[in-house]
């Protein structure tokens, strides 16, 4: 049993992380911090945990030494407070974007200057399916962005197979409102948000940098890695991210060939399911079926009139795209069975 704490637990990601950790057999949650809710029960912001825990929020200054510290802080805060946080635990898992990129120049291009650029590159990227060996025994892990997670898991098999044209990959991600976080803004106000199909980041989405960083590693060299053109659109759902990756092939592949590539890559993965059926309303990945789970469903359709394949991946953005991914990474770090505390199915209907 290890002692863990969560810095910044009052948001949606913090709530999901707490839900998962409270049910984990090898974990004891010591503290959860929130400056705004200090002293109040965690159920004040996470009412679904009533009767499950009696934990109360602590002030950030009240964090004590633990075995593993999860950081679920607003963007920029983990890096700003790094000198204070790094000494609290020998292992750290960060759920923000502060340490995902290894290159300070790439970080500055997408986020602005990093307050601790020397720390970039000391964190391992948190998607176990593409970075498992590096996570084993790791001390610092940065969980991936939710849009990046869906995009990477859609593209990884074809990139590794070396069949993707390097300059023509287009990914369109549809996301639910929970991606915007628990803080209300003009765009998340219900009358404004309801019914929308809003392209809120048609170009220049920050997650593009981590998608291209990981795909370059999977391709073996930057020259053969695909350049990714990522667009993100807000739609009317609360949870979920659905990526449609338009890939142009360098050689003809039959549907049988595609099945072989995806099966070889994902058959042994505990949380990636191939969903590619001939008929039915759920013949391709659908995020609604994944709400609350750590699964990623992947499917594809080959265009018979061109060299294009559309690969689809669906996840729950708060679980596989964040908190569940972090717990999965913790399991790998600690040498535990990877699916510990995460083997639960979704609900249907919802």
GUMAR-570104 format. One line per 8 residues: number of its first residue (from 1); for each residue z, y, x of C-alpha. Coordinates in Angstrom, 1 decimal, padded with zeros to 4 digits. Last residue first. Layout:
<recs>
NUM = Z Y X | ...
</recs>
This chain:
<recs>
350 = -020.8 006.4 -027.1 | -022.4 003.0 -028.0 | -021.9 001.4 -025.6 | -019.3 001.9 -023.0 | -019.5 001.5 -019.2 | -018.4 -001.5 -017.1 | -015.4 -001.7 -014.8 | -015.2 -002.9 -011.2
342 = -013.9 000.2 -009.4 | -010.3 -000.4 -008.4 | -011.4 -002.7 -005.6 | -015.2 -002.9 -005.4 | -015.4 -002.6 -001.6 | -012.9 -005.3 -000.9 | -010.5 -003.6 001.5 | -011.3 -002.8 005.2
334 = -009.6 000.6 005.0 | -012.7 002.7 005.5 | -014.7 000.5 003.2 | -012.2 000.9 000.4 | -011.9 004.6 001.1 | -015.7 004.9 000.8 | -015.6 003.2 -002.6 | -012.8 005.6 -003.6
326 = -014.9 008.6 -002.6 | -018.0 007.2 -004.4 | -015.9 006.9 -007.5 | -014.8 010.5 -007.2 | -018.2 012.1 -006.5 | -021.7 011.0 -007.7 | -020.6 007.5 -008.5 | -017.8 009.0 -010.6
318 = -018.3 012.6 -011.6 | -022.1 012.5 -011.6 | -022.2 009.4 -013.7 | -025.4 007.8 -012.3 | -029.1 007.3 -013.0 | -031.9 006.5 -010.7 | -035.6 006.6 -011.5 | -038.5 005.9 -009.1
310 = -041.9 007.2 -010.2 | -044.7 005.6 -008.1 | -047.9 007.5 -007.3 | -051.0 006.1 -005.5 | -053.1 006.8 -008.6 | -054.4 005.4 -011.9 | -052.1 002.5 -012.3 | -049.0 004.8 -011.9
302 = -046.1 002.5 -010.9 | -042.9 002.7 -012.9 | -039.5 002.5 -011.3 | -035.9 001.5 -011.8 | -032.4 002.2 -010.3 | -029.0 002.1 -012.0 | -026.1 003.5 -010.1 | -022.7 002.1 -011.0
294 = -019.3 003.7 -010.4 | -018.5 003.9 -014.1 | -017.1 006.5 -016.4 | -020.4 007.2 -018.2 | -023.0 004.7 -017.0 | -024.7 003.9 -020.3 | -025.3 007.6 -021.0 | -027.0 007.9 -017.6
286 = -030.1 005.8 -018.7 | -032.1 003.8 -016.1 | -035.2 002.2 -017.5 | -035.7 -000.5 -020.2 | -033.0 001.0 -022.2 | -035.0 001.7 -025.4 | -036.6 -001.7 -025.3 | -039.6 -003.1 -023.3
278 = -040.8 -004.5 -020.0 | -037.5 -004.2 -018.1 | -036.7 -002.3 -014.9 | -033.0 -001.8 -014.4 | -032.1 -002.8 -010.9 | -028.3 -002.4 -010.5 | -026.5 -000.7 -007.6 | -022.8 -000.9 -007.5
270 = -022.0 -004.3 -005.8 | -025.0 -004.1 -003.4 | -026.3 -007.5 -002.4 | -029.5 -007.4 -004.5 | -030.1 -003.8 -003.5 | -032.6 -003.7 -000.5 | -034.3 -007.0 -000.9 | -034.5 -006.5 -004.6
262 = -036.0 -003.1 -004.3 | -038.7 -004.1 -001.8 | -039.6 -007.3 -003.6 | -039.8 -005.7 -007.0 | -042.1 -003.0 -005.5 | -044.4 -005.7 -004.1 | -044.5 -007.5 -007.5 | -045.4 -004.1 -009.1
254 = -048.3 -004.0 -006.7 | -048.4 -001.7 -003.6 | -051.3 000.1 -002.2 | -050.7 001.9 001.1 | -049.2 005.3 002.1 | -047.5 005.7 -001.2 | -046.9 008.9 -003.2 | -043.3 009.1 -004.5
246 = -042.3 011.0 -007.6 | -038.5 010.7 -007.8 | -037.0 011.0 -011.3 | -033.3 011.5 -010.9 | -030.9 011.2 -013.8 | -027.4 012.7 -013.5 | -024.6 012.1 -015.9 | -021.7 013.4 -017.9
238 = -021.6 016.2 -020.5 | -025.0 016.0 -022.0 | -027.3 018.8 -023.1 | -029.7 019.3 -020.2 | -029.4 021.3 -016.9 | -032.5 020.9 -014.7 | -032.6 020.4 -010.9 | -035.7 020.6 -008.8
230 = -036.1 018.9 -005.4 | -039.1 018.9 -003.1 | -038.3 016.4 -000.4 | -040.0 016.2 003.0 | -040.4 012.5 003.7 | -039.2 011.1 007.0 | -041.9 010.0 009.4 | -041.4 012.9 011.9
222 = -037.7 012.9 011.5 | -037.2 009.4 013.0 | -035.8 006.1 011.9 | -036.8 006.4 008.2 | -033.3 005.8 007.1 | -031.9 008.6 009.4 | -034.6 011.0 008.2 | -033.7 010.0 004.6
214 = -030.1 011.0 005.2 | -030.8 014.5 006.5 | -033.6 015.0 003.9 | -031.2 014.2 001.0 | -028.4 016.3 002.7 | -030.6 019.4 002.9 | -032.0 019.0 -000.6 | -028.5 019.2 -002.0
206 = -028.6 023.0 -001.7 | -031.3 023.4 -004.3 | -034.1 025.6 -003.0 | -036.5 025.3 -005.8 | -036.3 024.8 -009.6 | -032.6 025.4 -009.6 | -031.4 026.2 -013.1 | -034.2 024.6 -014.9
198 = -032.7 024.8 -018.4 | -033.3 022.2 -021.0 | -030.7 023.6 -023.4 | -029.4 022.5 -026.8 | -025.9 023.8 -026.3 | -025.3 025.8 -023.1 | -025.4 029.3 -024.5 | -023.3 028.5 -027.6
190 = -021.0 026.4 -025.4 | -020.3 028.9 -022.6 | -021.5 027.0 -019.5 | -024.0 029.6 -018.3 | -021.7 032.6 -018.7 | -018.9 030.9 -016.7 | -016.0 028.6 -017.5 | -014.3 026.8 -014.6
182 = -014.1 023.1 -015.2 | -017.0 022.2 -013.0 | -020.8 022.9 -013.3 | -021.6 019.3 -012.8 | -019.7 018.7 -016.0 | -022.6 020.2 -017.9 | -024.9 017.2 -017.5 | -027.8 016.9 -015.0
174 = -031.5 016.2 -015.1 | -032.9 015.7 -011.5 | -036.6 016.2 -010.6 | -037.6 014.8 -007.2 | -041.0 015.5 -005.6 | -042.1 013.6 -002.5 | -045.4 014.9 -001.2 | -045.0 015.6 002.5
166 = -044.2 012.3 004.3 | -046.2 009.8 002.3 | -043.7 007.0 001.5 | -044.4 003.4 002.5 | -042.1 003.0 005.5 | -040.0 000.2 004.0 | -036.9 002.3 004.7 | -038.4 005.2 002.8
158 = -039.3 002.9 -000.1 | -035.7 001.4 -000.3 | -033.9 004.8 000.1 | -035.7 006.8 -002.5 | -033.8 006.2 -005.7 | -030.5 005.8 -003.9 | -031.1 009.1 -002.1 | -032.0 011.0 -005.2
150 = -029.1 009.8 -007.3 | -026.6 010.6 -004.4 | -028.2 014.0 -003.6 | -027.8 015.1 -007.2 | -024.2 014.1 -007.1 | -023.4 015.7 -003.8 | -022.2 013.3 -001.1 | -018.7 012.5 -000.2
142 = -017.6 013.7 003.3 | -015.6 011.1 005.3 | -013.2 011.6 008.1 | -011.2 008.8 009.9 | -013.8 006.1 009.8 | -012.7 002.4 010.2 | -015.8 001.1 008.5 | -017.6 004.2 007.2
134 = -020.2 004.1 010.0 | -021.2 000.5 009.0 | -021.5 001.4 005.3 | -023.8 004.4 005.7 | -026.7 003.9 003.2 | -025.0 002.0 000.4 | -021.6 003.4 001.3 | -022.6 006.9 000.4
126 = -019.9 009.0 002.1 | -021.5 010.7 005.0 | -019.3 010.4 008.1 | -017.4 013.5 009.1 | -017.2 014.8 012.7 | -020.7 016.2 012.5 | -019.5 019.6 011.3 | -016.1 020.3 012.8
118 = -017.4 022.6 015.5 | -019.0 024.8 012.8 | -015.5 025.8 011.5 | -016.1 028.9 009.3 | -019.6 027.8 008.4 | -022.2 030.6 008.1 | -024.1 030.6 004.8 | -024.6 027.8 002.3
110 = -028.2 026.6 002.5 | -029.5 028.0 005.8 | -026.1 028.2 007.4 | -025.6 024.5 006.8 | -028.9 023.6 008.3 | -028.1 025.7 011.4 | -024.6 024.1 011.6 | -026.1 020.6 011.6
102 = -024.0 017.7 010.5 | -024.2 018.4 006.8 | -021.6 016.9 004.4 | -018.6 018.9 005.7 | -018.0 021.7 003.3 | -020.0 020.3 000.3 | -016.8 019.2 -001.5 | -015.4 015.7 -002.0
94 = -013.6 015.5 001.3 | -012.0 012.2 002.4 | -009.4 012.5 005.1 | -007.7 009.9 007.3 | -004.9 010.5 009.8 | -003.1 012.7 007.3 | -001.5 016.1 007.1 | -002.7 017.4 010.4
86 = -006.2 018.1 009.2 | -005.1 020.2 006.3 | -003.7 023.3 008.0 | -006.5 023.8 010.6 | -009.0 022.9 007.9 | -007.9 025.7 005.5 | -011.2 027.6 005.5 | -013.2 024.4 005.8
78 = -011.4 022.9 002.7 | -011.7 026.2 000.8 | -015.4 026.7 001.2 | -016.5 025.0 -002.1 | -013.5 024.6 -004.4 | -011.0 021.8 -003.5 | -011.1 018.1 -004.2 | -009.8 017.1 -000.7
70 = -008.4 013.5 -000.6 | -005.7 012.9 002.0 | -005.0 009.5 003.4 | -001.8 008.1 004.9 | 000.4 010.9 003.9 | 002.2 013.9 005.5 | 003.4 016.4 003.0 | 001.7 018.9 000.6
62 = 004.2 021.5 -000.6 | 002.1 024.5 000.6 | -000.7 023.5 -001.8 | 001.8 024.0 -004.7 | 002.6 020.7 -006.5 | 001.3 019.5 -009.8 | 003.4 017.0 -011.8 | 003.1 013.3 -011.8
54 = 004.4 011.4 -014.8 | 001.5 009.0 -015.0 | -000.3 006.7 -017.4 | 001.4 007.8 -020.7 | -000.9 010.8 -020.9 | -003.8 010.3 -018.5 | -006.5 011.4 -021.1 | -004.8 014.8 -021.2
46 = -006.1 015.7 -017.7 | -005.4 019.5 -017.4 | -001.8 019.5 -018.8 | -001.7 015.7 -018.0 | -001.1 016.7 -014.4 | 002.4 017.8 -015.6 | 003.3 021.4 -014.8 | 005.2 022.5 -011.7
38 = 002.1 024.1 -010.1 | -000.7 024.7 -012.6 | -002.5 027.6 -011.0 | -001.8 026.6 -007.4 | -002.9 023.1 -008.0 | -001.9 020.1 -005.9 | -001.6 016.4 -006.5 | 001.2 014.5 -004.7
30 = 002.3 011.0 -003.8 | -000.4 008.7 -005.3 | 000.4 005.1 -004.3 | -002.6 003.1 -003.4 | -003.4 -000.6 -002.8 | -003.8 -001.8 -006.5 | -006.0 001.1 -007.6 | -005.4 002.1 -011.2
22 = -003.7 005.5 -010.4 | -006.4 006.1 -007.8 | -009.2 005.9 -010.4 | -007.7 008.3 -012.9 | -006.6 010.7 -010.0 | -010.2 010.8 -008.7 | -011.5 011.4 -012.2 | -009.1 014.3 -012.7
14 = -009.9 015.8 -009.3 | -013.6 015.7 -010.1 | -013.0 017.4 -013.4 | -010.8 020.1 -011.9 | -007.0 020.2 -011.6 | -006.6 018.0 -008.5 | -007.0 020.5 -005.6 | -005.5 018.6 -002.6
6 = -005.1 015.0 -003.7 | -002.4 012.8 -002.0 | -002.4 009.3 -000.7 | 000.3 006.8 000.4 | -001.0 003.4 001.4 | 000.0 000.0 000.0
</recs>
